[in-house]
Amino acid sequence: MLSSWTLGWVLALAVVLVGAGSWSRRQGYFCVFPARAGSPHWHHRCVPSDRSDPGGPRTINLPTGNRRVINILSRSSETALRLRRRVADRQAAAPPDTGRVLPLALLVVAHPDDECMFFAPTLLNLLPAFEMAILCLSSGNADGLGPTRTREMLQACERLGVAAELVHVLDVPALQDGQLVDWQPADVLQAIDTFAATRDIDLIITFDEHGISGHRNHAAIPQALLAARRGEVSHSGRVTHTPVLLLASPSLLAKYLPPALSSWLPPPRPALPSAGALSCLPAGPFRFELTCVGEATAQAAMRMHASQWNWFRRWLYWPHSSLVYLNDMYLLE
């Protein structure tokens, strides 16, 4: 039985830790986990947000430049070199009065509000360096709110800074919202290929195979992309070799701990098939974080999803989930 004195010290320590985490985020600091040389253990260290630690997760913070993001996104120079060449070719082919040409990143999600609830740190960090497009494979019509949720997503993406003409919300029979609905890889790839037929995609961003919450629709997207890489699905092949940035699903503990406590945990590994099923292991983790200004932008966007802004998301998920302010991503080249 804890005495009142001991309980008081425990509560005081908790307040200090939570306060320190909030202060560090307001100051633009974040925590990384560099591995000790020759040791499997991890230790905690905080560094200013304009630096990245080569021994730990590559960390990217707002604001950032195009060249820096492209360089950081790959452990090797292959992806960075490919992106530079593609952008240079497009710039050369563009009319003389065209402004700077940016590489195009495509975020593929399953439902309206996924872009705010899970990917806001990645979106807001990449937007200064990439032109961003979003492909939502369903309208979230499980409760008959498809048209409403489609309209809300367009408004939310506008708040995030994504142009409306680059936001596509699908409503096709083969890709309907539902926890018990299985999406076939061929249907997912057809949707992505259809978008890729109109734009050159330089980077795809999506879930890992656990899909954050284990939702079947979330998991179907990376499963389809990986099946395409393994040659298991017949499709146009437009995105087979496009680099894919996968959002690692945190454990339940890491997902809901406050920043000052969750920062002590090592970055999660992405849920992927066995190494033998992939031609190469994913590089990373690459950590994208938001300051309080970025979090306010993300929350303003999430509030546009009025039909989904219920008590759980408003009072439990948004104040406590680490995914609101932090994404650990892995690059599959």
Rosetta blueprint (number, residue, H / E / L):
1 M L
2 L L
3 S L
4 S H
5 W H
6 T H
7 L H
8 G H
9 W H
10 V H
11 L H
12 A H
13 L H
14 A H
15 V H
16 V H
17 L H
18 V H
19 G H
20 A H
21 G H
22 S H
23 W H
24 S H
25 R H
26 R H
27 Q L
28 G L
29 Y E
30 F E
31 C E
32 V E
33 F L
34 P L
35 A E
36 R L
37 A L
38 G L
39 S L
40 P L
41 H L
42 W E
43 H L
44 H L
45 R E
46 C E
47 V E
48 P E
49 S L
50 D L
51 R L
52 S L
53 D L
54 P L
55 G L
56 G L
57 P L
58 R E
59 T E
60 I E
61 N E
62 L L
63 P L
64 T L
65 G L
66 N H
67 R H
68 R H
69 V H
70 I H
71 N H
72 I H
73 L L
74 S L
75 R L
76 S L
77 S L
78 E H
79 T H
80 A H
81 L H
82 R H
83 L H
84 R H
85 R H
86 R H
87 V H
88 A H
89 D H
90 R H
91 Q H
92 A H
93 A H
94 A L
95 P L
96 P L
97 D L
98 T L
99 G L
100 R L
101 V L
102 L L
103 P L
104 L E
105 A E
106 L E
107 L E
108 V E
109 V E
110 A L
111 H L
112 P L
113 D L
114 D H
115 E H
116 C H
117 M H
118 F L
119 F L
120 A H
121 P H
122 T H
123 L H
124 L H
125 N H
126 L H
127 L L
128 P L
129 A L
130 F L
131 E E
132 M E
133 A E
134 I E
135 L E
136 C E
137 L L
138 S L
139 S L
140 G L
141 N H
142 A H
143 D H
144 G L
145 L L
146 G H
147 P H
148 T H
149 R H
150 T H
151 R H
152 E H
153 M H
154 L H
155 Q H
156 A H
157 C H
158 E H
159 R H
160 L H
161 G L
162 V L
163 A L
164 A H
165 E H
166 L H
167 V E
168 H E
169 V E
170 L L
171 D L
172 V L
173 P L
174 A L
175 L L
176 Q L
177 D L
178 G L
179 Q L
180 L L
181 V L
182 D L
183 W L
184 Q L
185 P H
186 A H
187 D H
188 V H
189 L H
190 Q H
191 A H
192 I H
193 D H
194 T H
195 F H
196 A H
197 A L
198 T L
199 R L
200 D L
201 I L
202 D L
203 L E
204 I E
205 I E
206 T E
207 F E
208 D L
209 E L
210 H L
211 G H
212 I H
213 S H
214 G H
215 H L
216 R H
217 N H
218 H H
219 A H
220 A H
221 I H
222 P H
223 Q H
224 A H
225 L H
226 L H
227 A H
228 A H
229 R H
230 R L
231 G L
232 E L
233 V L
234 S L
235 H L
236 S L
237 G L
238 R L
239 V L
240 T L
241 H L
242 T L
243 P L
244 V E
245 L E
246 L E
247 L E
248 A L
249 S L
250 P L
251 S L
252 L H
253 L H
254 A H
255 K H
256 Y H
257 L L
258 P L
259 P H
260 A H
261 L H
262 S H
263 S L
264 W L
265 L L
266 P L
267 P L
268 P L
269 R L
270 P L
271 A L
272 L L
273 P L
274 S L
275 A H
276 G H
277 A H
278 L L
279 S L
280 C L
281 L L
282 P L
283 A E
284 G E
285 P E
286 F E
287 R E
288 F E
289 E E
290 L L
291 T L
292 C H
293 V H
294 G H
295 E H
296 A H
297 T H
298 A H
299 Q H
300 A H
301 A H
302 M H
303 R H
304 M L
305 H L
306 A H
307 S H
308 Q H
309 W L
310 N L
311 W H
312 F H
313 R H
314 R H
315 W H
316 L H
317 Y H
318 W H
319 P H
320 H H
321 S L
322 S H
323 L H
324 V H
325 Y L
326 L E
327 N E
328 D E
329 M E
330 Y E
331 L E
332 L E
333 E L
